[in-house]
Structures are given as C-alpha cells and as structure tokens.
Amino acid sequence: MSNIEIQSVLSQIRSLRSQSPALADQPAAAESISTVGRAPETSFAEAAKDVLDSVNATQQTANDLKTRFQMGDPQADLARVMLASGRAQVSFTALTEVRNRMVNAYQDVMNMPI
C-alpha cells in the first residue's frame, strides 16, 4: 500500500468518525495504530536476568517443596514434589540449551573471516 492510499484511508476514517457522535470521543485510528504493534523496550541484559531469576525461583520452589516433604508436611505430597522437580529440571535444561546455542553463535561470529 502506498503512502497516498494510506492517507486516503485515514481521511475516510476521520470523516466517518466525525459523522458518528458515538465515535467522536474515541482516539483517532492513526493514533491507536501507532502504539499497537510496539513491544515494550527491554534490553538483552534485563531479559536474561528475568529468565535466570525465573529458573532460579523454579528451582528454589522445588527445593523448598522437597524439604517440606522430607519434614513430613501433609500439604507437600509426593506428586507435587515430583512435578516441581520436573519443572525445575526442564527449565534448567532449556536454559542450558539456550546458553549453549548462544555460545555457539558467538563462536561462529568470531570465527568469520573479515
């Protein structure tokens, strides 16, 4: 779609919006479209820290549940302990795989000829 066609569609939307009193209070389509597709801006370091914190929390929860089960807590049954341990193991394995792939990608980039 060319810029002229986009402007034409936007002008039609504005004219229809001005004709309808129910839509007059709502923001213009161009204003709402400009913020729809944007993702929140986070740095790579923040994203990596969030993932590490999540994996750490999962492992600590599993460890706490294991300890409660060993102490005889009736709310910490074996099924919950095994499920939490499995989740912790899967999240740690996924984290390790991502790290390995990132290291491989870094090494590939560093080994590229200039």
C-alpha positions in Angstrom: 0.0 0.0 0.0 1.4 3.4 -1.0 1.6 6.4 1.3 -1.2 8.1 -0.8 -3.6 5.1 -0.3 -2.9 5.1 3.4 -3.6 8.8 3.7 -6.8 8.3 1.8 -8.0 5.5 4.1 -7.1 7.6 7.1 -9.0 10.6 5.8 -12.1 8.4 5.2 -11.8 7.1 8.8 -11.6 10.6 10.1 -14.6 11.7 8.1 -16.7 8.7 9.3 -15.6 9.3 12.8 -16.7 13.0 12.7 -20.1 11.9 11.3 -20.8 9.4 14.2 -21.3 11.1 17.6 -20.6 7.8 19.4 -17.1 7.6 17.9 -16.2 11.2 18.3 -14.9 10.7 21.8 -12.6 7.8 20.9 -9.0 8.5 19.7 -8.2 8.6 16.0 -7.3 5.3 14.3 -3.9 6.6 13.3 -3.1 7.3 17.0 -4.1 3.9 18.2 -2.4 2.1 15.4 0.9 3.7 16.1 1.1 2.1 19.5 -0.4 -1.3 18.9 2.5 -3.2 17.3 5.2 -2.0 19.7 6.8 -4.3 22.2 8.0 -3.0 25.5 11.6 -1.9 25.2 13.8 -4.2 27.3 17.5 -4.7 27.0 19.1 -8.1 26.5 20.6 -8.0 29.9 17.2 -7.4 31.5 15.6 -10.2 29.6 18.5 -12.6 30.5 18.2 -11.6 34.2 14.5 -12.2 34.1 14.9 -15.7 32.7 17.7 -16.5 35.2 15.5 -15.3 38.1 12.6 -17.3 36.8 14.7 -20.5 36.6 16.2 -19.8 40.0 12.7 -19.3 41.5 11.5 -22.6 40.0 14.5 -24.5 41.4 14.1 -22.9 44.9 10.4 -23.7 44.9 11.2 -27.3 44.0 13.9 -27.5 46.7 11.6 -26.0 49.3 8.9 -28.5 48.4 11.3 -31.3 48.7 12.4 -30.1 52.2 8.8 -29.8 53.3 8.1 -33.3 52.1 11.1 -34.7 53.9 9.9 -32.9 57.1 6.5 -34.6 56.8 4.4 -31.6 55.8 1.0 -33.1 54.8 0.4 -30.4 52.0 3.7 -31.4 50.3 2.7 -34.7 48.7 4.9 -36.8 46.5 3.1 -35.9 43.3 3.7 -32.1 43.9 7.3 -32.7 44.7 7.9 -34.7 41.6 6.0 -32.2 39.4 8.0 -29.3 40.9 11.3 -31.2 40.4 10.4 -32.0 36.8 9.5 -28.3 36.1 12.8 -27.2 37.6 14.8 -29.8 35.6 13.1 -28.8 32.3 13.6 -25.1 32.9 17.2 -25.6 33.7 17.8 -27.9 30.7 16.1 -25.3 28.5 18.3 -22.5 29.9 21.4 -24.6 29.4 20.4 -25.3 25.8 19.9 -21.6 25.1 23.2 -20.8 26.6 25.0 -23.4 24.5 23.4 -22.2 21.3 24.3 -18.6 22.2 27.9 -19.6 22.8 28.0 -21.4 19.5 26.5 -18.4 17.7 29.1 -16.1 19.3 31.9 -18.5 18.3 30.6 -18.7 14.7 30.6 -14.9 14.5 34.1 -14.6 16.0 35.4 -17.2 13.6 34.1 -15.4 10.5 36.7 -14.2 8.1 36.9 -10.4 7.7 
